[in-house]
Amino acid sequence: MSEHLISFIRDRFLAGDPRGELTATSPLLEWGVLDSLNTAVLLTHIRDDLGIAIPPAKVSARFFKDVRSIAEMIDDLPQTAKADGAHHGA
């Protein structure tokens, strides 16, 4: 999951990250990678492309501070959130 998220963030928000600076523990909020608009884009990607609905309570700096935190939060979601997201927009 982390590699998929890193790839998406590099391509969508970092012009491909030509210097390869983004890692699973890069501080996305501190670096300004995730602002409110980019977070919404990332949430839409996770929902539409991965079929995982992130509950609003999980959209916080605690869970979105870096890619590792996002991936761990997704892994900890109940299977129903993952299944519910798969039907969203279909």
C-alpha positions as CSV (number, residue, x, y, z in Angstrom):
1,M,0.0,0.0,0.0
2,S,2.8,2.4,0.9
3,E,4.5,2.1,-2.5
4,H,1.2,2.7,-4.3
5,L,0.5,5.8,-2.2
6,I,4.1,7.1,-2.7
7,S,3.8,6.6,-6.4
8,F,0.5,8.5,-6.6
9,I,1.7,11.4,-4.4
10,R,4.9,11.7,-6.5
11,D,3.1,11.8,-9.8
12,R,0.2,13.9,-8.7
13,F,1.7,16.4,-6.2
14,L,5.5,16.4,-6.8
15,A,5.9,16.5,-10.6
16,G,7.2,12.9,-10.4
17,D,9.6,13.7,-7.5
18,P,12.7,13.8,-9.8
19,R,15.1,13.8,-6.9
20,G,13.4,10.9,-5.2
21,E,13.0,12.8,-1.9
22,L,9.6,11.3,-0.9
23,T,9.8,8.3,1.4
24,A,7.2,6.5,3.6
25,T,8.2,8.7,6.5
26,S,8.5,12.1,4.7
27,P,6.5,14.7,6.7
28,L,3.7,15.4,4.2
29,L,2.0,18.1,6.2
30,E,5.3,19.8,7.2
31,W,6.5,19.8,3.6
32,G,3.2,21.3,2.4
33,V,2.6,18.3,0.2
34,L,-0.9,17.7,1.7
35,D,-3.0,20.8,2.0
36,S,-6.8,20.6,2.1
37,L,-7.2,20.3,-1.7
38,N,-4.5,17.7,-2.1
39,T,-5.9,15.7,0.8
40,A,-9.3,15.7,-0.9
41,V,-7.7,14.5,-4.1
42,L,-5.8,11.7,-2.2
43,L,-9.0,10.7,-0.4
44,T,-10.9,10.5,-3.8
45,H,-8.1,8.4,-5.2
46,I,-8.2,6.0,-2.3
47,R,-11.9,5.7,-2.6
48,D,-12.3,5.5,-6.3
49,D,-9.1,3.6,-7.3
50,L,-8.5,1.4,-4.3
51,G,-12.1,1.0,-3.2
52,I,-11.5,2.1,0.4
53,A,-13.8,4.7,2.1
54,I,-11.8,6.7,4.7
55,P,-14.2,7.7,7.5
56,P,-14.2,11.4,8.2
57,A,-12.9,10.8,11.8
58,K,-9.7,9.4,10.3
59,V,-9.0,12.5,8.2
60,S,-6.6,14.2,10.6
61,A,-3.0,15.2,10.9
62,R,-2.4,12.1,13.1
63,F,-3.3,9.7,10.2
64,F,-2.0,11.8,7.3
65,K,1.4,13.0,8.6
66,D,3.2,10.6,6.3
67,V,2.6,7.8,3.9
68,R,3.4,5.1,6.5
69,S,0.6,6.5,8.8
70,I,-1.9,6.6,5.9
71,A,-1.1,3.0,5.0
72,E,-1.3,1.8,8.6
73,M,-4.6,3.6,9.1
74,I,-6.0,2.0,5.9
75,D,-4.8,-1.5,7.0
76,D,-6.5,-1.0,10.3
77,L,-9.9,-0.1,8.8
78,P,-12.6,-2.7,9.1
79,Q,-13.2,-4.8,6.0
80,T,-16.6,-3.2,5.6
81,A,-15.0,0.3,4.9
82,K,-12.9,-1.3,2.3
83,A,-15.9,-3.1,0.7
84,D,-18.2,0.0,1.0
85,G,-15.7,2.1,-0.9
86,A,-15.6,-0.4,-3.8
87,H,-19.2,0.3,-4.5
88,H,-18.9,4.1,-4.3
89,G,-19.2,5.8,-7.7
90,A,-19.9,2.5,-9.5
